[in-house]
Amino acid sequence: MGTGRIEGGLIQLRGFENRATGFTGDLTFSQSSVLIDRAEGRWAGGKLAISGSLKLERFLPKALALRLDVTKARPRFAFPTLDMVGTVSGRINWSGPWTRSQMSGALVVERGVVNPKIDWQSMVGSRRVAEAYDPSAEIMDFDILFKADEPIRVKNDEADLEVQGEVRLTGTNERFGMLGAASVVRGGRVIFLGREYTMESGVVEFRDRYRFKTRYDLVLSAKACDARISLNLVGSFEEVQTVYSSYPEMDQRDIVSCLVRGVKVSDLDQDLASFAGSALLKLSGVDREVKKVIPIDQLDVTTEYSSLSRQYEPRVVIAKDLSILDRPTRLEYSTSLLRSNDQRAALRMRLTPRLNLQLGWTSSEDVPYGDWGLDLKRRWEW
């Protein structure tokens, strides 16, 4: 038996960028355990108090049963599809074997901000690649309830809106997920297919303990062609159904043409009418019917900046997922819907979860066979 005291201690958990510093507290030792009466320090700009016990085996940690009281901390959580930051207060219980422990509890969130790292256009249906992880590196399970007494802001270059609700952070330190639901506050804005929409209502459900798998039901509205147009998007990142309505009433072909081009199909000349018909691919569900006949994985209409015209233009993207040398590979072709001399193709091979090899081709009026390039790209996270 014995006692001790911590002065200026530091705690750093693998997988978390915020470290706890400046810990001061009293300890009681026995041959097989360490009792922490109360240790206090700073974490993510707030206060953190720890109490509980550690079980030892040959003077090394074997199990733990700790209580963490968090006060006004503002941590940042970074995930593949979004970043989150907010001021949190509450209690967390950290217990279990040292090699596979669990954190559970509840935190109240204030001034929460979510920064999505996704293209909102992907919400009209796209296949998502599963994130790679290392099973041997999983050392902690999570079940933490986040409660917000005020709306949480969702903001990036394409969206600025507010949501409210309760969600649970679940999964492991290698595979974070979420469970729960959040409702969208009326009045936010979303830029979608080059047009700004007002968020009328919506619900987003999180359904997977080990990844960010969402199910959404959103109602958006916009003004186009002297009409008020509404979109109801229901689905997930993999599949979506879209229902359109307008006042005054228009047929679906005119509605989509107004949203994409700003004019009705009947008001377009022959060439632009052909474009409008092509632009309906994605939003009308024709792409899904084509995929049933042609063995492709993606057929999309996107809006991208053209260096030739120096403005945003619609493009058709066709892609196929392959496996070459047992490596995930993607073959992609895209072309402008407004000009025939703007075409691109790329073959991307994933060498590691963060390293890709890309062979690219771009059409060119100056080079008979186009411009070719070979790039090695690495994805960095910080």
GITA-V180500 format. One line per field, one symbol per residue. ss: DSSP state (H for helix, E for strand, - for the rest). phi: phi as a letter, one per 40 degrees, with the letter a starting at -180 (. if undefined). A space follows every 50 residues. Layout:
ss: ???
phi: ???
This chain:
ss: -EEEEEEEEEE--------EEEEEEEEEE---EEEEEEEEEEE--EEEEE EEEEEEE--EEEEEEEEEEEEEE--EEE---EEEEEEEEEEEEEEEE--E EEEEEEEEEEEEEEEE---HHHHH----------HHH--EEEEEEEEE-- -EEEEE--EEEEEEEEEEEEEE---EEEEEEEEE----EEEE--EEEEEE EEEEEEEE-----EEEEEEEEEEE--EEEEEEEEE----EEEEEEEE--- -HHHHHHHHH----HHH--HHHHHHHHHHHHHHH-HHHHHHHH----EEE EEEEEE----EEEEEEEEEEEEEE--EEEEEEEEEE------EEEEEEEE EE--EEEEEEEE--------EEEEEEEE----
phi: .abaacbgcbbbccgbccbcbgcbabbbbbcbabbbcabbabafgbbbbb ahabcbbfgbcbaaabbbbbbfcbcbbbbdbabbaacbaibbbbahccca cbbaiabcbbfcbbbcbbcccccchacbccccabdcccbabbabcbbbcb dccbaacbaaabbaibbbcbgbcbbcaabhabbccchcbbcbfgbcbccc aibbbbbbcbacbbbbbbbbbabaffbcbbbbcbiaccaabbbbaabccb ccccccccccbgbcdcccccccccccccccdcccgcdcccccbbcbbaab bbbbcbcccfacbcbbbbabcbbbfgbcbbbbbaaccbaccbbaaabbbc cbdbbbbbbbbbcaccbdbgcbabbbbbcbba
